[in-house]
Amino acid sequence: MKEFNNESIRLINLLENILNVNVKDCVVDKSNNIVYFIVETDRKIDGSLVNLIRKLTSKNVFIIKYSNDLNSFLKNLIPATQFFMLVENNNKKVLKIKVNKYEKGKVIGRDKRNLILFQKILKRNFGIDEIQII
């Protein structure tokens, strides 16, 4: 079950009221002053409204479209994904993601920041314990 603190709840309410979308999840990266919203919508989101949210929150905002299908969600979360395998070992779900060798560093991020973030989002929404970039 996902748990939200007061800041996350405030940010979710702000986004839902301005964009009129249903927020499925919210992950706040305080070290980089970034907020990641996972939203359920099938319409295009207006960029000027996202910029308004950035100004109101003083945070960099990223919006990722949610899908119940892991393949679709993964393409929204990590567009560089070429293919993936979901492996279960000892009740542990490991997602192995193949990306182009030129995109690998960008996907992993400095000090594995992006990889840790992706792992957190996938754990909260799909119960995946570990991500490996191959």
C-alpha positions in Angstrom: 0.0 0.0 0.0 1.2 3.5 -0.9 1.7 6.0 1.9 1.6 9.7 1.3 2.9 12.4 3.7 1.3 15.9 4.0 3.5 17.4 1.3 2.6 14.6 -1.2 -1.1 15.0 -0.4 -0.9 18.8 -0.9 0.9 18.3 -4.3 -1.6 15.7 -5.4 -4.6 18.0 -4.6 -2.9 20.9 -6.4 -2.3 18.8 -9.6 -5.8 17.2 -9.6 -7.5 20.6 -9.2 -5.4 22.4 -11.9 -5.2 19.6 -14.5 -8.4 17.8 -13.7 -6.7 14.4 -13.7 -6.7 11.4 -11.4 -3.3 11.1 -9.7 -2.3 7.5 -9.0 1.0 8.1 -7.3 3.3 10.9 -6.3 7.0 10.6 -5.6 9.0 13.5 -4.2 12.7 13.6 -4.7 13.7 16.2 -2.1 17.5 16.0 -2.9 16.9 17.2 -6.4 13.7 19.3 -5.8 11.7 17.2 -8.2 8.1 15.8 -8.1 7.0 12.8 -10.2 3.3 12.4 -10.7 1.8 9.1 -12.0 -1.6 10.1 -13.6 -4.5 8.2 -15.1 -5.5 10.0 -18.2 -5.9 9.4 -21.9 -5.8 13.0 -23.0 -2.8 15.3 -23.7 -1.8 17.4 -20.7 -1.4 21.2 -21.4 2.2 22.2 -20.9 1.3 25.7 -19.8 -0.6 24.3 -16.8 2.4 22.1 -15.9 4.6 25.2 -16.0 2.0 26.9 -13.6 2.4 24.0 -11.2 6.2 24.3 -11.4 5.9 28.0 -10.5 3.4 27.4 -7.6 5.4 24.5 -6.1 8.9 25.8 -6.9 9.8 22.3 -8.0 10.6 20.6 -11.2 7.5 18.5 -12.2 7.4 15.4 -14.3 4.1 13.7 -15.3 4.1 10.1 -16.3 1.0 8.4 -17.7 -0.1 5.3 -15.8 -1.1 2.1 -17.5 -2.1 -1.3 -15.9 0.0 -2.9 -18.6 3.6 -3.1 -17.5 4.9 -2.8 -21.1 3.0 0.5 -21.8 3.8 2.0 -18.4 7.5 1.1 -18.8 7.6 2.9 -22.2 6.1 6.0 -20.5 8.5 5.8 -17.6 11.7 4.9 -19.5 11.2 5.7 -23.2 14.6 4.3 -24.1 13.4 0.7 -23.2 14.0 -1.6 -26.1 12.6 -4.7 -24.4 12.3 -6.2 -20.9 12.0 -9.5 -19.0 10.3 -10.0 -15.6 12.0 -12.7 -13.7 10.9 -14.1 -10.3 13.5 -15.6 -8.0 12.7 -16.6 -4.4 9.5 -14.5 -4.3 11.6 -11.5 -5.6 10.5 -9.8 -8.8 13.5 -8.6 -10.9 12.9 -6.5 -14.0 15.7 -6.7 -16.6 15.5 -3.8 -19.0 17.4 -3.6 -22.3 18.3 -0.1 -23.5 20.6 1.2 -26.2 24.2 1.4 -25.0 24.2 5.1 -25.7 21.2 5.7 -23.5 22.4 3.5 -20.6 24.1 6.3 -18.7 21.1 8.6 -19.0 18.7 5.9 -17.8 20.9 5.0 -14.8 21.7 8.6 -13.9 24.5 10.1 -11.8 25.0 8.1 -8.6 22.2 5.8 -9.9 19.6 8.5 -9.1 17.3 7.7 -12.0 17.6 3.9 -11.4 16.7 4.3 -7.7 13.7 6.5 -8.7 12.4 4.1 -11.3 12.8 1.2 -8.8 10.8 3.1 -6.2 8.0 3.9 -8.7 7.8 0.3 -10.0 7.9 -1.1 -6.5 5.0 1.1 -5.4 2.9 0.5 -8.6 3.8 -3.1 -9.7 5.5 -4.7 -6.8 8.8 -5.0 -8.6 11.7 -5.4 -6.2 14.8 -4.7 -8.4 15.6 -3.3 -11.8 18.6 -4.3 -13.8 19.7 -2.3 -16.9 21.3 -4.6 -19.5 
